[in-house]
Amino acid sequence: MPNNLRIGVYPPSLDDSGFAYIRAAEELGVDSVWVPEAWMYDALTPLGYIAAITERMRLAAGVVQLGARSPAMLAMSALALQKMSGDRFILGIGTSGPQVMEGWHGVRFNKPITRTSETIDIVRKIATGERLTYEGKLHVLPLPDSQGRALRSPVAGPNINIYVASMGPANLKLTGAKADGWIGTAFLPETADVFIDPIREGAHANGRNLSDIELTAPVTLEFCDDAEAAGRRHADGYAFTIGAMGSSSTNFYNQAFSRQGFGEDIKEVHRLWQAGNRDGAAKRVPIEIGLGTNLIGTDADVSKRLRLYQAAGIQTLRVGINADDDHQRIDHLGRLMDLVKAVNSE
């Protein structure tokens, strides 16, 4: 039997207007709010505020960048937000990439899979109240040859749900092995197995089932009569992601799209962008990427896409909404919630 789809939203801004939207989303039955973190605002501070103005929706960091904080600091923040929200918090983590980590945070981008795995271990150890000792490849606690002591948190106890943002096969397997949820990106339901098969493999290898991991994917919602034109615009927007989001040797988005059958297109988009031909790069992005990663078109078009995500096993769609103003954004969200309800009832 197909799973019921749930909807999560992003704050369109971190001001009164954005927070009013989050409150309205909760009233419409939206399940979760996802706060991103890049090189602007952090993810955790806004969630503390949102915890105070909401009552039911889950509060997810989507995602905090590993290496920017110690695992212990992440655990402390997670315990605080779990307490403040009444156990509604989701700790979404990701390694980001070398441009952000080395350029913004001044932290070497090394051993991302190991860093993710060890961070999960340490956060869970702290949250469950164990005395903190750990011997990993990147983290050894207490620090050897130091005056450090193996401490135990006096406020441990709440369960911390840890979701991992992963795109590469090794990180996807780790997600299946250790995480409570997956924060997907660059995802087309038509090629879902590229992502979900490694997650399933990692789960089974560690005595778990795929059903133990909540699968989430991002979409932009745009109601319109001309889906092709809108899909072309959304495809154009991916030129920056493909051309600039990563170094010449490390771009996880490009690798993910290539594994879904767009390899030659992706290489050419990247080449054009790096050569300074931004318009040419935008037009070279396949329209299938713009249409396949979003909810675009009429009610019937959107409902069809919802069924594809549901059939692929996605449980939560993280939705951004194209809208002219706040009123239209809330109106379109309500319209989407009605379509989701209808699809879930089929």
Number of C-alpha atoms within 10 A of each C-alpha: 4 13 13 15 21 20 20 24 23 20 21 16 12 14 10 9 12 15 19 16 21 25 16 16 25 19 14 15 15 21 19 24 26 21 24 21 17 15 10 7 12 16 21 23 13 18 21 18 15 21 21 10 13 18 14 15 22 20 28 25 25 25 25 25 23 21 22 15 12 14 22 17 12 21 24 18 16 24 25 17 24 22 15 16 23 13 17 19 28 25 27 26 24 22 23 21 21 20 18 18 21 14 11 12 15 13 14 14 17 15 11 17 19 16 21 23 18 20 23 20 15 23 23 20 20 24 22 17 16 16 13 18 18 16 12 15 10 11 17 13 15 16 14 9 6 7 7 10 12 12 14 16 17 9 14 19 13 16 15 22 18 23 28 28 25 26 25 18 18 13 22 27 26 23 30 30 25 21 24 20 23 27 23 22 19 21 24 26 21 14 15 17 15 21 25 22 16 22 28 22 19 24 24 15 13 13 8 16 16 19 13 15 22 17 21 24 22 21 20 17 21 23 20 14 13 11 19 16 16 19 24 19 16 24 22 22 16 23 24 15 16 25 27 15 20 18 12 11 6 13 19 21 21 24 18 21 22 15 15 18 12 17 14 9 17 23 15 17 28 26 17 19 19 14 12 11 13 18 13 17 26 24 17 19 24 18 18 15 20 25 23 20 24 23 27 29 22 15 17 11 15 21 19 15 20 23 19 16 23 21 17 19 22 25 20 23 24 22 22 20 19 14 16 8 9 14 10 13 19 19 13 18 23 18 14 22 18 14 18 19 13 11 16 16 8 7
